């Protein structure tokens, strides 16, 4: 376990940098995580994916599979990787405040 500093507050993360307590998620945390994941600037496209992931997770308790993410957001897998260089699981799910996915996201 480790910590990430967000506005002078220590936020606990797991060994892969995912929030330990997803209830702490907020837009300020997204900004900090974006820098860690080499996302220079969050755009509308980033937020579309982040909000989709959060909504899906709140409804179903898991992250969606890649095909579903692409189909429902209208982005190709290549575009997802362009938005989140570390990928949909590590990058996008982390920024969305989801726990680390266990399967093929």
N, CA, C and O atoms as CSV, one atom per row, in Angstrom:
chain,resi,resn,atom,element,x,y,z
A,1,UNK,N,N,0.838,-1.181,0.000
A,1,UNK,CA,C,0.000,0.000,0.000
A,1,UNK,C,C,0.880,1.240,0.000
A,1,UNK,O,O,2.009,1.228,0.489
A,2,UNK,N,N,0.338,2.290,-0.552
A,2,UNK,CA,C,1.067,3.541,-0.607
A,2,UNK,C,C,0.097,4.700,-0.473
A,2,UNK,O,O,-1.075,4.522,-0.140
A,3,UNK,N,N,0.607,5.876,-0.738
A,3,UNK,CA,C,-0.215,7.073,-0.628
A,3,UNK,C,C,0.098,8.013,-1.781
A,3,UNK,O,O,1.216,8.046,-2.294
A,4,UNK,N,N,-0.916,8.778,-2.176
A,4,UNK,CA,C,-0.775,9.831,-3.162
A,4,UNK,C,C,-1.228,11.108,-2.471
A,4,UNK,O,O,-2.245,11.114,-1.777
A,5,UNK,N,N,-0.488,12.176,-2.656
A,5,UNK,CA,C,-0.857,13.446,-2.036
A,5,UNK,C,C,-1.762,14.225,-2.972
A,5,UNK,O,O,-1.417,14.499,-4.122
A,6,UNK,N,N,-2.929,14.575,-2.450
A,6,UNK,CA,C,-3.906,15.356,-3.197
A,6,UNK,C,C,-4.301,16.533,-2.327
A,6,UNK,O,O,-4.965,16.368,-1.304
A,7,UNK,N,N,-3.888,17.724,-2.740
A,7,UNK,CA,C,-4.168,18.948,-1.976
A,7,UNK,C,C,-3.797,18.781,-0.504
A,7,UNK,O,O,-4.630,18.986,0.380
A,8,UNK,N,N,-2.564,18.416,-0.251
A,8,UNK,CA,C,-2.010,18.258,1.100
A,8,UNK,C,C,-2.679,17.155,1.917
A,8,UNK,O,O,-2.502,17.093,3.133
A,9,UNK,N,N,-3.434,16.296,1.266
A,9,UNK,CA,C,-4.079,15.181,1.958
A,9,UNK,C,C,-3.520,13.881,1.400
A,9,UNK,O,O,-3.373,13.740,0.186
A,10,UNK,N,N,-3.210,12.943,2.265
A,10,UNK,CA,C,-2.699,11.644,1.851
A,10,UNK,C,C,-3.871,10.710,1.538
A,10,UNK,O,O,-4.718,10.446,2.392
A,11,UNK,N,N,-3.901,10.220,0.302
A,11,UNK,CA,C,-4.944,9.304,-0.144
A,11,UNK,C,C,-4.303,7.933,-0.316
A,11,UNK,O,O,-3.304,7.794,-1.022
A,12,UNK,N,N,-4.877,6.921,0.328
A,12,UNK,CA,C,-4.297,5.573,0.263
A,12,UNK,C,C,-4.605,4.910,-1.074
A,12,UNK,O,O,-5.737,4.936,-1.558
A,13,UNK,N,N,-3.565,4.315,-1.657
A,13,UNK,CA,C,-3.697,3.568,-2.902
A,13,UNK,C,C,-3.083,2.185,-2.712
A,13,UNK,O,O,-2.248,1.985,-1.831
A,14,UNK,N,N,-3.501,1.234,-3.543
A,14,UNK,CA,C,-2.943,-0.114,-3.457
A,14,UNK,C,C,-1.583,-0.169,-4.159
A,14,UNK,O,O,-1.063,0.857,-4.597
A,15,UNK,N,N,-1.025,-1.351,-4.260
A,15,UNK,CA,C,0.308,-1.499,-4.835
A,15,UNK,C,C,0.377,-1.105,-6.311
A,15,UNK,O,O,1.461,-0.861,-6.839
A,16,UNK,N,N,-0.782,-1.044,-6.977
A,16,UNK,CA,C,-0.819,-0.637,-8.380
A,16,UNK,C,C,-1.299,0.797,-8.568
A,16,UNK,O,O,-1.472,1.254,-9.698
A,17,UNK,N,N,-1.516,1.506,-7.461
A,17,UNK,CA,C,-1.908,2.906,-7.533
A,17,UNK,C,C,-3.395,3.171,-7.621
A,17,UNK,O,O,-3.804,4.306,-7.868
A,18,UNK,N,N,-4.223,2.138,-7.422
A,18,UNK,CA,C,-5.669,2.326,-7.446
A,18,UNK,C,C,-6.152,2.763,-6.065
A,18,UNK,O,O,-5.577,2.374,-5.048
A,19,UNK,N,N,-7.205,3.570,-6.034
A,19,UNK,CA,C,-7.767,4.009,-4.756
A,19,UNK,C,C,-8.161,2.810,-3.906
A,19,UNK,O,O,-8.788,1.870,-4.395
A,20,UNK,N,N,-7.791,2.847,-2.631
A,20,UNK,CA,C,-8.222,1.797,-1.708
A,20,UNK,C,C,-9.692,2.027,-1.357
A,20,UNK,O,O,-10.464,1.075,-1.243
A,21,UNK,N,N,-10.071,3.281,-1.189
A,21,UNK,CA,C,-11.460,3.626,-0.872
A,21,UNK,C,C,-12.049,4.416,-2.042
A,21,UNK,O,O,-11.850,5.627,-2.127
A,22,UNK,N,N,-12.771,3.746,-2.944
A,22,UNK,CA,C,-13.330,4.430,-4.113
A,22,UNK,C,C,-14.272,5.586,-3.763
A,22,UNK,O,O,-14.532,6.450,-4.601
A,23,UNK,N,N,-14.780,5.604,-2.532
A,23,UNK,CA,C,-15.668,6.690,-2.118
A,23,UNK,C,C,-14.938,8.028,-2.015
A,23,UNK,O,O,-15.578,9.078,-1.958
A,24,UNK,N,N,-13.618,7.999,-1.990
A,24,UNK,CA,C,-12.830,9.233,-1.907
A,24,UNK,C,C,-12.658,9.904,-3.267
A,24,UNK,O,O,-12.153,11.024,-3.346
A,25,UNK,N,N,-13.075,9.227,-4.338
A,25,UNK,CA,C,-12.884,9.737,-5.698
A,25,UNK,C,C,-13.508,11.117,-5.858
A,25,UNK,O,O,-14.615,11.373,-5.382
A,26,UNK,N,N,-12.787,11.996,-6.530
A,26,UNK,CA,C,-13.318,13.294,-6.921
A,26,UNK,C,C,-12.489,13.811,-8.097
A,26,UNK,O,O,-11.496,13.192,-8.479
A,27,UNK,N,N,-12.890,14.924,-8.659
A,27,UNK,CA,C,-12.218,15.436,-9.859
A,27,UNK,C,C,-10.779,15.857,-9.580
A,27,UNK,O,O,-9.935,15.795,-10.474
A,28,UNK,N,N,-10.489,16.280,-8.363
A,28,UNK,CA,C,-9.116,16.654,-8.023
A,28,UNK,C,C,-8.212,15.427,-8.052
A,28,UNK,O,O,-7.076,15.501,-8.521
A,29,UNK,N,N,-8.710,14.307,-7.557
A,29,UNK,CA,C,-7.945,13.059,-7.595
A,29,UNK,C,C,-7.698,12.646,-9.046
A,29,UNK,O,O,-6.621,12.153,-9.379
A,30,UNK,N,N,-8.694,12.846,-9.904
A,30,UNK,CA,C,-8.536,12.507,-11.322
A,30,UNK,C,C,-7.376,13.297,-11.920
A,30,UNK,O,O,-6.567,12.743,-12.663
A,31,UNK,N,N,-7.292,14.569,-11.604
A,31,UNK,CA,C,-6.215,15.418,-12.125
A,31,UNK,C,C,-4.845,14.890,-11.697
A,31,UNK,O,O,-3.914,14.849,-12.501
A,32,UNK,N,N,-4.727,14.489,-10.438
A,32,UNK,CA,C,-3.463,13.964,-9.920
A,32,UNK,C,C,-3.135,12.633,-10.593
A,32,UNK,O,O,-2.009,12.425,-11.047
A,33,UNK,N,N,-4.112,11.736,-10.658
A,33,UNK,CA,C,-3.889,10.439,-11.296
A,33,UNK,C,C,-3.558,10.596,-12.781
A,33,UNK,O,O,-2.762,9.831,-13.326
A,34,UNK,N,N,-4.167,11.587,-13.434
A,34,UNK,CA,C,-3.901,11.811,-14.856
A,34,UNK,C,C,-2.414,12.091,-15.075
A,34,UNK,O,O,-1.808,11.555,-16.003
A,35,UNK,N,N,-1.845,12.909,-14.240
A,35,UNK,CA,C,-0.414,13.209,-14.366
A,35,UNK,C,C,0.432,11.957,-14.148
A,35,UNK,O,O,1.413,11.730,-14.856
A,36,UNK,N,N,0.046,11.154,-13.171
A,36,UNK,CA,C,0.773,9.907,-12.883
A,36,UNK,C,C,0.700,8.960,-14.085
A,36,UNK,O,O,1.662,8.253,-14.387
A,37,UNK,N,N,-0.445,8.955,-14.764
A,37,UNK,CA,C,-0.654,8.054,-15.909
A,37,UNK,C,C,-0.266,8.692,-17.245
A,37,UNK,O,O,-0.614,8.166,-18.302
A,38,UNK,N,N,0.440,9.806,-17.209
A,38,UNK,CA,C,0.939,10.489,-18.404
A,38,UNK,C,C,-0.166,10.989,-19.331
A,38,UNK,O,O,-0.014,10.991,-20.553
A,39,UNK,N,N,-1.274,11.411,-18.736
A,39,UNK,CA,C,-2.342,12.063,-19.486
A,39,UNK,C,C,-2.132,13.560,-19.272
A,39,UNK,O,O,-2.350,14.074,-18.175
A,40,UNK,N,N,-1.712,14.247,-20.316
A,40,UNK,CA,C,-1.327,15.658,-20.197
A,40,UNK,C,C,-2.497,16.556,-19.816
A,40,UNK,O,O,-2.398,17.367,-18.895
A,41,UNK,N,N,-3.594,16.403,-20.527
A,41,UNK,CA,C,-4.753,17.253,-20.280
A,41,UNK,C,C,-6.019,16.424,-20.453
A,41,UNK,O,O,-6.170,15.707,-21.442
A,42,UNK,N,N,-6.919,16.524,-19.492
A,42,UNK,CA,C,-8.177,15.794,-19.587
A,42,UNK,C,C,-9.136,16.554,-20.501
A,42,UNK,O,O,-9.414,17.736,-20.298
A,43,UNK,N,N,-9.627,15.849,-21.503
A,43,UNK,CA,C,-10.546,16.449,-22.468
A,43,UNK,C,C,-11.952,15.898,-22.254
A,43,UNK,O,O,-12.186,15.053,-21.390
A,44,UNK,N,N,-12.876,16.398,-23.063
A,44,UNK,CA,C,-14.242,15.861,-23.040
A,44,UNK,C,C,-14.254,14.361,-23.304
A,44,UNK,O,O,-15.046,13.625,-22.716
A,45,UNK,N,N,-13.374,13.916,-24.189
A,45,UNK,CA,C,-13.296,12.492,-24.529
A,45,UNK,C,C,-12.859,11.671,-23.313
A,45,UNK,O,O,-13.412,10.603,-23.050
A,46,UNK,N,N,-11.871,12.172,-22.577
A,46,UNK,CA,C,-11.450,11.479,-21.360
A,46,UNK,C,C,-12.618,11.364,-20.381
A,46,UNK,O,O,-12.884,10.300,-19.823
A,47,UNK,N,N,-13.300,12.485,-20.192
A,47,UNK,CA,C,-14.412,12.493,-19.231
A,47,UNK,C,C,-15.557,11.588,-19.680
A,47,UNK,O,O,-16.251,11.008,-18.845
A,48,UNK,N,N,-15.759,11.464,-20.995
A,48,UNK,CA,C,-16.799,10.562,-21.497
A,48,UNK,C,C,-16.494,9.132,-21.061
A,48,UNK,O,O,-17.388,8.419,-20.607
A,49,UNK,N,N,-15.243,8.710,-21.195
A,49,UNK,CA,C,-14.835,7.359,-20.791
A,49,UNK,C,C,-14.895,7.222,-19.270
A,49,UNK,O,O,-15.437,6.244,-18.756
A,50,UNK,N,N,-14.350,8.186,-18.559
A,50,UNK,CA,C,-14.338,8.136,-17.087
A,50,UNK,C,C,-15.757,8.051,-16.539
A,50,UNK,O,O,-16.047,7.211,-15.688
A,51,UNK,N,N,-16.632,8.907,-17.019
A,51,UNK,CA,C,-18.021,8.910,-16.525
A,51,UNK,C,C,-18.755,7.627,-16.904
A,51,UNK,O,O,-19.557,7.113,-16.124
A,52,UNK,N,N,-18.482,7.111,-18.100
A,52,UNK,CA,C,-19.090,5.844,-18.505
A,52,UNK,C,C,-18.656,4.727,-17.546
A,52,UNK,O,O,-19.484,3.959,-17.056
A,53,UNK,N,N,-17.349,4.651,-17.289
A,53,UNK,CA,C,-16.835,3.614,-16.390
A,53,UNK,C,C,-17.445,3.730,-15.000
A,53,UNK,O,O,-17.833,2.726,-14.403
A,54,UNK,N,N,-17.528,4.931,-14.494
A,54,UNK,CA,C,-18.109,5.132,-13.152
A,54,UNK,C,C,-19.578,4.710,-13.115
A,54,UNK,O,O,-20.012,4.022,-12.190
A,55,UNK,N,N,-20.334,5.125,-14.124
A,55,UNK,CA,C,-21.758,4.766,-14.178
A,55,UNK,C,C,-21.939,3.258,-14.279
A,55,UNK,O,O,-22.770,2.678,-13.580
A,56,UNK,N,N,-21.161,2.627,-15.149
A,56,UNK,CA,C,-21.266,1.187,-15.336
A,56,UNK,C,C,-20.927,0.470,-14.025
A,56,UNK,O,O,-21.630,-0.451,-13.611
A,57,UNK,N,N,-19.854,0.902,-13.388
A,57,UNK,CA,C,-19.435,0.267,-12.144
A,57,UNK,C,C,-20.499,0.437,-11.050
A,57,UNK,O,O,-20.760,-0.493,-10.287
A,58,UNK,N,N,-21.095,1.599,-10.979
A,58,UNK,CA,C,-22.132,1.827,-9.966
A,58,UNK,C,C,-23.363,0.955,-10.216
A,58,UNK,O,O,-24.023,0.534,-9.266
A,59,UNK,N,N,-23.672,0.685,-11.467
A,59,UNK,CA,C,-24.827,-0.147,-11.802
A,59,UNK,C,C,-24.555,-1.637,-11.612
A,59,UNK,O,O,-25.415,-2.366,-11.119
A,60,UNK,N,N,-23.356,-2.093,-12.004
A,60,UNK,CA,C,-23.093,-3.527,-12.063
A,60,UNK,C,C,-22.025,-4.040,-11.091
A,60,UNK,O,O,-21.869,-5.250,-10.928
A,61,UNK,N,N,-21.300,-3.142,-10.455
A,61,UNK,CA,C,-20.302,-3.556,-9.471
A,61,UNK,C,C,-19.007,-4.093,-10.055
A,61,UNK,O,O,-18.154,-4.587,-9.319
A,62,UNK,N,N,-18.851,-4.003,-11.375
A,62,UNK,CA,C,-17.617,-4.414,-12.047
A,62,UNK,C,C,-17.343,-3.437,-13.185
A,62,UNK,O,O,-18.222,-2.678,-13.593
A,63,UNK,N,N,-16.121,-3.465,-13.687
A,63,UNK,CA,C,-15.782,-2.669,-14.863
A,63,UNK,C,C,-16.295,-3.400,-16.102
A,63,UNK,O,O,-16.328,-4.630,-16.120
A,64,UNK,N,N,-16.693,-2.665,-17.129
A,64,UNK,CA,C,-17.169,-3.321,-18.356
A,64,UNK,C,C,-16.020,-3.946,-19.128
A,64,UNK,O,O,-14.863,-3.553,-18.980
A,65,UNK,N,N,-16.359,-4.922,-19.949
A,65,UNK,CA,C,-15.355,-5.496,-20.837
A,65,UNK,C,C,-15.014,-4.467,-21.910
A,65,UNK,O,O,-15.794,-3.558,-22.193
A,66,UNK,N,N,-13.852,-4.628,-22.490
A,66,UNK,CA,C,-13.346,-3.684,-23.496
A,66,UNK,C,C,-14.346,-3.475,-24.635
A,66,UNK,O,O,-14.615,-2.342,-25.034
A,67,UNK,N,N,-14.881,-4.554,-25.143
A,67,UNK,CA,C,-15.820,-4.430,-26.270
A,67,UNK,C,C,-17.006,-3.549,-25.904
A,67,UNK,O,O,-17.440,-2.713,-26.697
A,68,UNK,N,N,-17.519,-3.743,-24.704
A,68,UNK,CA,C,-18.667,-2.950,-24.248
A,68,UNK,C,C,-18.272,-1.485,-24.099
A,68,UNK,O,O,-19.006,-0.590,-24.518
A,69,UNK,N,N,-17.116,-1.249,-23.503
A,69,UNK,CA,C,-16.619,0.121,-23.344
A,69,UNK,C,C,-16.522,0.810,-24.693
A,69,UNK,O,O,-16.991,1.937,-24.856
A,70,UNK,N,N,-15.919,0.140,-25.654
A,70,UNK,CA,C,-15.759,0.720,-26.992
A,70,UNK,C,C,-17.110,0.939,-27.671
A,70,UNK,O,O,-17.365,2.001,-28.240
A,71,UNK,N,N,-17.962,-0.066,-27.606
A,71,UNK,CA,C,-19.266,0.027,-28.269
A,71,UNK,C,C,-20.103,1.163,-27.678
A,71,UNK,O,O,-20.681,1.961,-28.416
A,72,UNK,N,N,-20.164,1.233,-26.358
A,72,UNK,CA,C,-21.039,2.209,-25.713
A,72,UNK,C,C,-20.503,3.643,-25.767
A,72,UNK,O,O,-21.283,4.595,-25.749
A,73,UNK,N,N,-19.186,3.801,-25.833
A,73,UNK,CA,C,-18.623,5.151,-25.895
A,73,UNK,C,C,-18.388,5.613,-27.332
A,73,UNK,O,O,-18.263,6.809,-27.594
A,74,UNK,N,N,-18.328,4.646,-28.269
A,74,UNK,CA,C,-18.082,4.988,-29.657
A,74,UNK,C,C,-16.603,5.142,-29.994
A,74,UNK,O,O,-16.261,5.539,-31.108
A,75,UNK,N,N,-15.725,4.834,-29.044
A,75,UNK,CA,C,-14.288,4.916,-29.280
A,75,UNK,C,C,-13.746,3.554,-29.679
A,75,UNK,O,O,-14.206,2.523,-29.187
A,76,UNK,N,N,-12.767,3.557,-30.573
A,76,UNK,CA,C,-12.079,2.312,-30.899
A,76,UNK,C,C,-11.080,2.018,-29.783
A,76,UNK,O,O,-10.772,2.887,-28.967
A,77,UNK,N,N,-10.584,0.796,-29.759
A,77,UNK,CA,C,-9.581,0.440,-28.761
A,77,UNK,C,C,-8.335,1.312,-28.936
A,77,UNK,O,O,-7.711,1.722,-27.958
A,78,UNK,N,N,-7.986,1.585,-30.178
A,78,UNK,CA,C,-6.835,2.447,-30.447
A,78,UNK,C,C,-7.050,3.832,-29.833
A,78,UNK,O,O,-6.134,4.399,-29.237
A,79,UNK,N,N,-8.246,4.368,-29.977
A,79,UNK,CA,C,-8.547,5.694,-29.410
A,79,UNK,C,C,-8.491,5.667,-27.885
A,79,UNK,O,O,-8.038,6.629,-27.264
A,80,UNK,N,N,-8.947,4.578,-27.282
A,80,UNK,CA,C,-8.880,4.451,-25.818
A,80,UNK,C,C,-7.416,4.504,-25.376
A,80,UNK,O,O,-7.081,5.184,-24.406
A,81,UNK,N,N,-6.555,3.789,-26.086
A,81,UNK,CA,C,-5.124,3.798,-25.753
A,81,UNK,C,C,-4.481,5.160,-26.018
A,81,UNK,O,O,-3.527,5.536,-25.338
A,82,UNK,N,N,-4.992,5.893,-26.992
A,82,UNK,CA,C,-4.485,7.250,-27.228
A,82,UNK,C,C,-4.884,8.168,-26.077
A,82,UNK,O,O,-4.112,9.038,-25.673
A,83,UNK,N,N,-6.088,7.971,-25.554
A,83,UNK,CA,C,-6.553,8.782,-24.429
A,83,UNK,C,C,-5.871,8.382,-23.126
A,83,UNK,O,O,-5.500,9.235,-22.319
A,84,UNK,N,N,-5.710,7.075,-22.930
A,84,UNK,CA,C,-5.146,6.523,-21.700
A,84,UNK,C,C,-3.974,5.614,-22.080
A,84,UNK,O,O,-4.168,4.414,-22.278
A,85,UNK,N,N,-2.768,6.166,-22.182
A,85,UNK,CA,C,-1.618,5.398,-22.674
A,85,UNK,C,C,-1.349,4.090,-21.931
A,85,UNK,O,O,-0.818,3.150,-22.522
A,86,UNK,N,N,-1.701,4.013,-20.659
A,86,UNK,CA,C,-1.457,2.763,-19.935
A,86,UNK,C,C,-2.622,1.788,-20.083
A,86,UNK,O,O,-2.624,0.720,-19.471
A,87,UNK,N,N,-3.611,2.157,-20.898
A,87,UNK,CA,C,-4.687,1.241,-21.237
A,87,UNK,C,C,-5.980,1.472,-20.492
A,87,UNK,O,O,-6.047,2.277,-19.563
A,88,UNK,N,N,-7.018,0.746,-20.916
A,88,UNK,CA,C,-8.331,0.920,-20.304
A,88,UNK,C,C,-8.388,0.432,-18.864
A,88,UNK,O,O,-9.081,1.031,-18.041
A,89,UNK,N,N,-7.681,-0.634,-18.545
A,89,UNK,CA,C,-7.731,-1.145,-17.168
A,89,UNK,C,C,-6.876,-0.302,-16.242
A,89,UNK,O,O,-7.373,0.251,-15.261
A,90,UNK,N,N,-5.610,-0.203,-16.549
A,90,UNK,CA,C,-4.711,0.501,-15.649
A,90,UNK,C,C,-4.971,2.004,-15.650
A,90,UNK,O,O,-5.024,2.621,-14.586
A,91,UNK,N,N,-5.133,2.592,-16.814
A,91,UNK,CA,C,-5.291,4.038,-16.901
A,91,UNK,C,C,-6.710,4.519,-16.679
A,91,UNK,O,O,-6.979,5.256,-15.730
A,92,UNK,N,N,-7.611,4.111,-17.540
A,92,UNK,CA,C,-8.977,4.629,-17.487
A,92,UNK,C,C,-9.685,4.242,-16.191
A,92,UNK,O,O,-10.316,5.090,-15.559
A,93,UNK,N,N,-9.591,2.992,-15.790
A,93,UNK,CA,C,-10.263,2.563,-14.558
A,93,UNK,C,C,-9.669,3.244,-13.327
A,93,UNK,O,O,-10.385,3.577,-12.383
A,94,UNK,N,N,-8.354,3.445,-13.351
A,94,UNK,CA,C,-7.714,4.130,-12.224
A,94,UNK,C,C,-8.235,5.563,-12.119
A,94,UNK,O,O,-8.577,6.020,-11.028
A,95,UNK,N,N,-8.297,6.262,-13.231
A,95,UNK,CA,C,-8.784,7.639,-13.211
A,95,UNK,C,C,-10.265,7.706,-12.822
A,95,UNK,O,O,-10.710,8.682,-12.218
A,96,UNK,N,N,-11.013,6.674,-13.170
A,96,UNK,CA,C,-12.431,6.635,-12.819
A,96,UNK,C,C,-12.667,6.267,-11.356
A,96,UNK,O,O,-13.800,6.310,-10.878
A,97,UNK,N,N,-11.605,5.907,-10.651
A,97,UNK,CA,C,-11.735,5.584,-9.232
A,97,UNK,C,C,-12.232,4.186,-8.966
A,97,UNK,O,O,-12.653,3.877,-7.852
A,98,UNK,N,N,-12.189,3.324,-9.983
A,98,UNK,CA,C,-12.630,1.942,-9.813
A,98,UNK,C,C,-11.519,1.111,-9.179
A,98,UNK,O,O,-10.342,1.459,-9.274
A,99,UNK,N,N,-11.898,0.018,-8.534
A,99,UNK,CA,C,-10.855,-0.911,-8.068
A,99,UNK,C,C,-10.153,-1.518,-9.272
A,99,UNK,O,O,-10.685,-1.499,-10.382
A,100,UNK,N,N,-8.976,-2.048,-9.055
A,100,UNK,CA,C,-8.218,-2.663,-10.141
A,100,UNK,C,C,-9.040,-3.817,-10.732
A,100,UNK,O,O,-9.427,-4.736,-10.011
A,101,UNK,N,N,-9.308,-3.768,-12.051
A,101,UNK,CA,C,-10.073,-4.854,-12.681
A,101,UNK,C,C,-9.327,-6.183,-12.593
A,101,UNK,O,O,-8.101,-6.228,-12.694
A,102,UNK,N,N,-10.078,-7.252,-12.404
A,102,UNK,CA,C,-9.465,-8.563,-12.292
A,102,UNK,C,C,-9.487,-9.319,-13.597
A,102,UNK,O,O,-8.681,-10.225,-13.808
A,103,UNK,N,N,-10.403,-8.958,-14.477
A,103,UNK,CA,C,-10.511,-9.677,-15.742
A,103,UNK,C,C,-10.053,-8.835,-16.907
A,103,UNK,O,O,-9.283,-7.888,-16.744
A,104,UNK,N,N,-10.523,-9.181,-18.064
A,104,UNK,CA,C,-10.181,-8.462,-19.291
A,104,UNK,C,C,-11.153,-7.311,-19.457
A,104,UNK,O,O,-12.296,-7.499,-19.872
A,105,UNK,N,N,-10.696,-6.143,-19.135
A,105,UNK,CA,C,-11.553,-4.947,-19.241
A,105,UNK,C,C,-11.563,-4.477,-20.673
A,105,UNK,O,O,-12.219,-3.485,-20.992
